[in-house]
Amino acid sequence: MTNDILGIHHTGILTRDLDGLERRYASFGFTLSPRSRHLLSERPGEPPVPGCTANRCALFGGSYIELLGIVDESAPDPWHTKAMADRYEGFRLLNLDTDDPESVHRRLDGAGLRTSGVLDLDRDVDTEDGTRTVRARAVHIDPRSTAEGYLGIAQHLTRQYVHQPRYLDHRNGAFGLGGVLIVAGDAEFDAIIDRYTRLLQATPRHDGPRAVLDLAAGRLEIVRASDVEEVLPGEPAPASSYLAAMTVLVDDVDHARTIVENGAITTRTTEDGFFVSARDAYGAGLFFTEAA
């Protein structure tokens, strides 16, 4: 396994209805950071400019869920978010964690994976000491080669301004992301497995229909579209390959389930917790489980 990719940095759910997305995830028992507008750079070395998106986040101290909304259709869109939403909204973004994006870029370029180079992202956030600027760096894999979604590798430069202690206590007891489930179209399955094997320098193990790639923290699971009913029965399929679900780690699944169901959301029992359909979670299936 590579030592320059550490785990899941964040997952991203994209919508043009950020107000509704915020309300739904707050009803699930997540504490959300205040809304923050993005400043984005289009090319390496260029200064960030105000973009068309803003976000709120469910933060866990390490990883987080980003609720990403298009809030100004007339604003610049250097990262092509509107085109992403035009295709379909929902669970569209997966960023893995690194502390050395330059090394990742060089390694992936050498492995034949086209990237954006290292890009800068800034956004202003409120802290208990006043407004501070969050700074991050990211390497994006060319989206034309990632049929399942938009894939990046990101580094926090000011983690303390993102994962503020006042936002880390969630009513549902959530404390981390344990994994991401990717559905791969049968014709794309081998290419997707090969890409993540090269990306992570890891050999997948098998757990039933899932091919599992372990990270230092968390895991990626990949299942063929023809086998998806074994894993996600009755779930919508927005594309031939797609980011389908994420695993939320909680202290007590019964407590978390009570909170979710109190919001009139139907849940399904799983082997180690419960599941919320992507239909009820703005396009992202949610597995809630207790850490082993």
C-alpha positions in Angstrom: 0.0 0.0 0.0 1.2 3.5 -0.8 2.3 5.7 2.1 1.4 9.0 0.4 -2.4 8.3 0.5 -3.5 8.0 4.0 -7.3 7.4 4.0 -10.5 9.2 3.1 -10.2 12.9 3.2 -13.9 13.6 2.4 -16.9 12.6 0.4 -19.0 15.1 -1.4 -22.7 15.3 -2.2 -23.6 17.8 -4.9 -26.9 19.6 -5.4 -28.5 22.7 -6.6 -30.8 22.6 -3.5 -28.3 23.2 -0.7 -31.0 24.4 1.7 -32.8 21.1 1.4 -29.6 19.0 1.6 -28.6 20.9 4.8 -32.0 20.3 6.4 -32.0 16.6 5.6 -28.6 15.9 7.0 -29.3 18.0 10.1 -32.4 15.8 10.6 -30.1 12.7 10.5 -28.4 14.1 13.6 -25.3 15.6 12.0 -23.9 18.9 13.3 -23.1 21.0 10.3 -20.4 23.7 10.0 -21.6 27.2 8.8 -22.1 27.7 5.1 -18.8 28.8 3.4 -18.3 30.1 -0.2 -15.4 28.6 -2.2 -12.5 30.4 -3.7 -11.0 28.2 -6.4 -8.0 28.2 -8.8 -8.4 26.9 -12.3 -4.7 26.1 -13.0 -1.6 25.4 -10.8 -0.1 28.7 -9.6 -3.2 30.9 -10.4 -4.8 32.8 -7.6 -8.2 31.5 -6.3 -11.3 33.3 -7.4 -14.9 33.2 -5.9 -16.7 30.3 -7.5 -20.3 29.2 -7.9 -20.3 26.8 -5.0 -20.6 26.9 -1.2 -20.7 24.1 1.3 -21.5 22.9 4.8 -19.8 19.9 6.3 -20.3 17.1 8.8 -16.9 17.0 10.4 -15.3 14.1 12.3 -11.9 15.4 13.2 -10.2 13.6 10.3 -12.6 12.8 7.4 -15.8 14.7 6.7 -18.9 14.7 4.5 -19.2 17.8 2.3 -22.6 19.1 1.4 -21.8 21.0 -1.8 -24.3 23.3 -3.4 -24.3 25.5 -6.5 -25.4 28.8 -5.1 -24.6 31.3 -7.9 -25.1 30.1 -11.4 -23.5 33.3 -12.8 -20.3 32.9 -10.9 -17.1 31.4 -12.3 -17.0 27.6 -12.4 -13.3 26.7 -12.8 -13.8 23.2 -11.5 -16.7 22.5 -13.8 -19.2 21.8 -11.0 -22.2 22.8 -13.0 -21.5 20.3 -15.7 -21.2 17.7 -13.0 -24.6 18.6 -11.7 -26.1 18.7 -15.1 -25.3 15.1 -15.6 -26.8 14.1 -12.2 -26.8 15.3 -8.6 -25.9 13.2 -5.6 -22.8 11.5 -4.4 -20.3 12.8 -6.9 -17.0 13.5 -5.1 -14.4 11.3 -3.4 -11.2 12.8 -2.1 -8.5 10.7 -0.5 -6.1 12.2 2.1 -2.4 13.0 1.6 0.3 15.0 3.2 2.3 15.3 0.0 0.2 16.2 -3.1 3.3 16.9 -5.2 4.5 13.3 -4.6 1.1 12.0 -5.5 1.0 14.0 -8.7 4.4 12.8 -9.8 3.6 9.2 -9.0 0.3 9.2 -10.7 1.7 10.9 -13.7 4.4 8.3 -13.9 1.7 5.6 -13.7 -0.2 7.0 -16.7 -3.0 8.7 -14.7 -3.6 12.2 -16.0 -4.1 14.7 -13.2 -4.8 18.5 -12.9 -1.5 19.1 -11.2 -1.6 20.5 -7.7 -4.4 23.1 -7.3 -5.1 25.5 -4.5 -8.5 26.0 -2.7 -9.2 28.7 -0.2 -12.4 29.6 1.7 -13.1 31.9 4.6 -14.7 30.4 7.7 -15.8 31.7 11.1 -13.7 30.6 14.0 -13.9 31.4 17.7 -11.0 33.8 17.1 -12.7 35.5 14.1 -12.6 34.9 10.3 -9.8 32.7 9.1 -9.0 31.3 5.7 -9.0 27.6 5.1 -6.3 26.5 2.8 -6.0 23.2 1.0 -4.2 21.7 -2.0 -5.7 19.0 -4.2 -4.8 16.8 -7.2 -7.7 15.9 -9.4 -7.7 12.8 -11.6 -8.9 13.6 -15.1 -12.7 13.1 -14.8 -12.9 11.8 -18.3 -11.0 8.7 -17.0 -13.1 8.2 -13.8 -16.5 7.1 -14.9 -17.6 6.5 -11.3 -17.3 10.1 -10.1 -14.9 12.9 -9.5 -11.8 11.7 -7.7 -9.1 13.7 -6.0 -6.4 13.5 -3.4 -6.3 16.5 -1.0 -4.2 18.0 1.7 -5.3 20.2 4.6 -2.9 23.1 5.2 -5.1 24.6 7.9 -6.9 21.5 9.4 -7.6 23.3 12.6 -9.9 25.8 10.9 -12.0 23.0 9.3 -12.2 20.4 12.1 -13.1 22.9 14.9 -14.0 21.1 18.1 -17.4 22.8 18.4 -18.6 21.1 15.2 -17.4 17.5 16.0 -20.1 16.5 18.4 -23.1 14.9 16.5 -26.4 14.0 18.0 -26.3 10.7 16.1 -22.9 9.8 17.6 -21.0 9.9 14.3 -17.2 10.1 14.5 -15.8 9.1 11.2 -16.1 7.6 7.7 -15.3 3.9 7.5 -15.5 3.4 3.8 -16.9 4.2 0.4 -18.8 1.8 -1.9 -18.3 2.2 -5.7 -20.5 0.5 -8.3 -18.6 -0.3 -11.5 -20.4 -1.1 -14.7 -19.5 -4.6 -15.9 -17.7 -3.2 -19.0 -15.7 -0.7 -16.8 -15.0 -3.0 -13.8 -11.5 -4.1 -14.7 -10.4 -0.6 -15.7 -11.7 0.8 -12.4 -10.1 -1.9 -10.3 -6.8 -1.4 -12.2 -6.9 2.4 -11.6 -7.5 2.1 -7.9 -4.8 -0.6 -7.6 -2.3 1.7 -9.3 -3.5 4.7 -7.3 -3.2 3.0 -3.9 -0.5 0.5 -4.8 -2.6 -2.1 -3.2 -4.0 -5.5 -4.2 -7.8 -5.9 -3.6 -9.1 -8.6 -1.4 -12.5 -10.1 -1.8 -15.5 -10.0 0.5 -18.4 -11.7 -1.3 -19.2 -9.6 -4.4 -17.1 -6.7 -3.1 -13.4 -6.1 -4.1 -12.0 -4.3 -1.1 -9.0 -2.0 -1.1 -7.8 -1.2 2.4 -6.4 2.2 3.3 -4.4 3.2 6.4 -7.7 4.5 7.6 -10.9 3.1 6.0 -11.5 1.2 2.8 -12.8 1.4 -0.7 -15.2 -1.3 -1.9 -16.0 -1.9 -5.5 -18.9 -4.1 -6.8 -19.9 -5.0 -10.3 -23.2 -3.5 -11.4 -24.5 -7.0 -12.2 -23.9 -7.9 -8.5 -25.2 -4.7 -6.9 -28.6 -6.1 -5.9 -26.7 -8.4 -3.4 -25.3 -5.3 -1.7 -27.8 -2.5 -2.4 -31.1 -4.1 -3.1 -33.6 -1.8 -4.9 -31.3 1.3 -4.9 -31.3 3.7 -7.8 -28.5 3.6 -10.4 -27.8 7.1 -11.8 -25.1 5.9 -14.2 -23.3 2.7 -15.4 -20.6 3.4 -12.8 -21.1 5.6 -9.7 -20.2 6.5 -6.2 -23.0 4.6 -4.4 -22.7 4.7 -0.6 -20.5 5.6 2.3 -20.2 4.1 5.8 -20.7 6.4 8.7 -19.1 5.2 12.0 -21.3 5.9 15.1 -21.0 5.1 18.8 -24.4 3.4 19.0 -26.3 2.3 16.0 -29.6 2.0 17.9 -29.4 5.6 19.1 -28.4 6.8 15.6 -31.3 4.8 14.0 -33.8 6.4 16.4 -32.7 9.9 15.5 -32.9 9.1 11.7 -36.3 7.4 11.9 -37.7 10.2 14.1 -37.4 12.3 10.9 -39.8 10.0 9.1 -37.0 8.2 7.2 -37.3 4.5 6.5 -34.2 2.5 7.4 -33.1 -1.1 6.6 -31.3 -3.4 9.0 -27.8 -4.5 7.9 -25.5 -7.1 9.3 -23.7 -4.5 11.5 -26.1 -1.6 11.6 -28.6 0.0 9.3 -28.9 1.7 5.9 -30.6 4.8 4.6 -31.5 4.8 0.9 -29.9 7.2 -1.5 -33.5 8.2 -2.3 -33.8 9.7 1.2 -30.2 11.0 1.5 -29.9 13.2 -1.7 -28.2 10.5 -3.8 -25.8 9.0 -1.3 -26.6 5.7 0.3 -25.6 5.7 4.0 -24.5 2.7 6.0 -24.4 3.4 9.7 -22.3 1.0 11.7 -20.3 0.8 14.9 -16.6 0.5 14.7 -15.3 -3.0 15.3 
